[in-house]
Amino acid sequence: MSIKWTGVFPAVTTKFTANDELDFPAFDLNIEAQLEAGAEGIILGGTLGEASVLNDEEKIEILKHTLSIVNGRVPVLLNIAEPTTKKAIAAAQKAEEAGAQGLMLLPPMRYLADSDETLEYLTEVAKSTKLPIMIYNNPVDYKIEVTLDMFEELAKYPNIQAIKESTRDISNVTRLINRFGDRFAIFTGVDPIAMESIVMGCVGWVAGLVCAFPKETVAIFRLVKENRTAEALKIHRWFLPILELDTHPKLVQYIKLAEVGTGIGTERTRAPRLALKGAERERVLKIINDGLATRPELPAGSWGK
C-alpha cells in the first residue's frame, strides 16, 4: 500500500448525537467540506477525534463508514493511541482488515516509556502491519519525545514513512531534513506555527482548525508551496487568533464550536468533556465571530479538488 504524503490531512472531529451516539449525517457534511476544499487525506480518531472516549468497535465503525463515503478519493488513516503494545498491534491489524490506507501512531499512552520501550512499541506495531505509518511526535501533550536518534532506528522500517512534527520547535523540521533528507515525509502538526513550518520544508499539514475552515487551511498550504508567500501570509495573519485555539487543552470543544460557526459541525462532545459555558464560551465565540466577520477572499485556484 502507498500514500502520497503531501497536502492537508484534516484530523477530523467525531460527531455525536444528543443521545451520545455517532452522528454520521453531521460527520458526512464535514468530510465533504474537507474534500471539496482540497484535502489530500483524512485522519480519524486523533486527539480531535476524541479517541480516548471511543471504544474499539466505534473506531472501526467510523473507519468503515468514512471509507465508504470517501470512496477512494483520498487515503483514510486511523490513529493508534493505546496503552499497551498488544492493544496497539491489535488496533493496527483491525484497521488494516477494515480497509484503512494508513496509520498515525502515537508512543505508548499513560506510561512514560523510555527510549528503548518507545522504540520497541513503535517497531512492533510497524512489523505487525503492511500499512504506511505516520509517527505522531508530540512531547508537549503526550510527554514522550521521539528524538532524531530514535528516528534513525525507525528509518529501518520501510512502512514508517511520515512524521507529524508537533514538538512546537520549528527548527526541528530543519534538523530532520538535515539528518534524513527525504526519508520521512514531514508534516506540521501545530496550527499556529504551520505556515512557518511549511516554509521550512514540511510537505504536509495535519490540521485542526481545518475542521471549521477547510478552504483557508488548504489555501495557506498551497500558496506557500507555490512561493506565493505574501498571499499566504495575509490569510495566516487573519487566521492566527483562530489557529491558536488548537493549542489549548479544550481544543476539541473550541474547534467544534468553530465548526458550528461555519455551519459544518456540531458542538456535542463526549463526557468527561462538557460544553463551554460562561466567560470562557464568550471569549472563544468572540474569536470565532471576529474571524467570520473579517473572513478574507481567497486567491483563485488556492483551494479545491
N, C-alpha and C positions, 0 to 999 in steps of 0.2 A: 504494500500500500504506500501511496505517496501523497504529500500535501505540498501545494505551492505556498511556501511560507513567506507571504508578503501581504501588506494591506492591513485594513482594520478588521480585527476579530472581536466583535462585541462579547463581553462576558454578561450574558443576559440575566435578567431577574426572573424568578419563578413567581407566577401569578397564583393567587389563592382566592377562592370564593368566600362568601360570608360564613359558610359552614366549614371553612378551613380545609377544603378540598382543592385539588389542582384545577385552575381556571384556564382551560385551553383556548376558549374563544379570545380572551384578553391576551393570552400568550401569543396566539397566532397573529393578532393585529400588530404586535410589536415586532415579531420576526419578519413579517412582510415589510414593515417600515425599514428595518435594517437592510434587507436585500434590495429594496428599491433605492436606498441611498448609496449602495455600492459596497456593502460589507463583503469581505473575502473569506470569512469563516464565522462559525458560531460556536461559542464555548458555553457549555451547560454545567450547572452545579458547582460554580465557583463561590467565592465569598458573596458576591451579589446574588447568586442563585440560591442562597441560604442553604448550602449543602449540609450544614451541621444539624438542620432540623428536618431534613428529608430522610425517609427510610430507603433501604436498598431497592425496594420494589418501585417506589416513586421515581427514583433516579433513572431506572431502566424504562419506566413508562414515559417519562419526559423525553428520554433519548429516542425511543422508537417513534414517538409522536413527532418530534422535530425532524427526524429523518424522513418521515412521510410527507411533511409539508414542504420541507426544503427540496426534496426530490432531486438531489444531486447537483443543485445549483452552486453550492459551496460546501466545503467539508464541515462536518459536525464533530466537535470534540467534547468528551466528557472529562470533567475534573475528578481527580482521585485525591481524596483527603481523608486518610484513615489512621487510626492509632496503632495498628499492628501491620507487620509485613504480610502476614497471612491474609488479612482482610483486604489489603491493597492489591495483592495479586488476584484475589477472587474478584474484586471490583473491576480490575483491568480485563480479566478474561470474560466476565459477563458483558462488559462494554463491547469487546470485540465480537462476541457471539451475537450481540444485538444489532451490530452493523455500524458502530462508531468508526469514523475515519481517522481518529487520533485521540490522544490523551493529553491533558495537562496534569502534571504530577507535583504534588507538594511533598516536602520531607515529612517524617512522622509527626502526627498530631498528639498533643497532650503529654509529650515526653521530650525533654531537652536532650536529644540524641547528640553524641559527639560525632566527629568527622567520620570515623570508621563505621559507626552504626548507621549514620545517614547514608553513606555511600552504599553499604550493603542493602539497605532498604530500597534505594533508588535502582540499583543494578538488578536486584532480584525481580523487581517489577518489570524492568526493561526486558529481562530474559524470559519472562513469562508470556510475552505477547509480541506479535508482529507489528502492532500499531506504532506509527510515529508518535514520539513523545516530546512535549514541551515541558522543561523543568521550570517550575514556578519558584523563583528565588526572592523571598520576601521576609528578610530577617527582622524588619521593623514590627510587623504584625504577628509573625509566626515564630520568631526568636531564633531560628536556625538559619545560618547563612551557608549557602553553597559557594565555597571560595573558588578562586581560579585554580588552585591545586586540585581541588575536588573535581572541577570540570575537566581537568587533564585526564583523570581516571574515567570520567563519564564519556569522554570522547571516543573511548574504545568500543562503545556500543553504537552500532550504526543507526538504530531506530531512535536514539536520543538525538534529536535534530534541532531543537529550538530552545530558547531561554526567554522566559518572561522576567525581564530585569526590573525588579521592584525594590532594589536596595535604597533608592532615593539619592544615590550618588551618581550624578551624570557621568563623572569621569570613569565609572566602571564600564560604561559602553566602550570607551576607548581602550581600556585595559583588556577587555575581552577580545576586541578586534586585533589589537597588537599581538596578543598571545595566540589566538586561534584562527585569525584570518576569517574566512567564510565557513569554517567548520560548523558553527552554530548560527542559525538564524536568530538574531537578537530582536526581540520585541520590547518596546517600552510598556511598562505596566502601571505607571503612576500618572494619572491625568494631568495634574498641574505642571509637570515637567516633561510632558510628552513631546511637545514641539521641539524643545531643546534637545531631547534625546534622539529624535528623528534627524535633526540637523547633524548630530554627532555620529550617525550611522545606523540607527535602528531601522530594520527593514519592515517592521510592522508595529502595530499598536493594539494591545489587548486593552480595550477601553471600557470605562464605566458609564460616564455621562452620555456616551453614545446611545445608551438605552432610552434617553429622552431627546437627544439632539443628534440623530444619526447623520444627517447631511452635513452639519457643521464639522463633525468629527472627521468624516471622510474627506471633506474639503481641505482641512488643515494638512492631513497626511499627504494628499495628492499634490497640493500646491508646493509643499516643501520638496517633495521628490521631483517636481518639475522645475526646481530652482526659482520658484515664484515666491520667495521668502517674504517679501514685503506684503503681498496679498494674504499670505497665511498669518503673518503677524497681526494684521488688522483684526482678523477673526479671533485669533488667540487672545488678544488683549480684551476684546469684548467678553470672551468665553471664560477667562480665568476665574472670576469670582464664583462661577457655577462649577468649574472644574475642581475647585478646592473643596467642594462637598465630598469628593471622592476619598479624601484622606482623613475623615472623621470616623470614630468608632460606630456612629449611626449612619454610615454611608448608605446602607440598604434603605432605611426609612427616607433619607434625604433624596436619594436618586428615584425612588418610587414616587415621591411627591412631585419631583420634576417630570416624571412620566405622565402624571395626571395633568400637569400644567400644559404639556404639549399634546395631550389627547391620545397617547399611545400606551397607556398603562393604568394600573390601579394602585391604590395606596396600601392595600392589605399586606401585612406581614404575618409570619407565624410566631407565636409566643415561644420564647420569652420576649421577643421584640414586640413593642407596643407602638401604636400610632403616636406621632408627635403631638404635643399639646402646648398651650400657653405661650410664653415668650419665645421658647425655642422654635416652635412651629411658625410663629410670626416672623422671626428672623430669617428662617430658611425660605419661607414663602416670599419675603421681600427680595431676597437674592434672585430667586427664580423669576418673579414677576418683573423685576427691574431688567433682567436679561431679555425676557419676552418683549418688553416694551421697546427695546433698542436692538432687536434681532437684526443682524446685518443681511444685506443682499449678497448672495454667494456668487462668485465669478462663474460664468458659463463654463460648463464642462468640468467643474471641480468635484462633482459628485454624480452618482448614477451608476447604473449597471454597466 
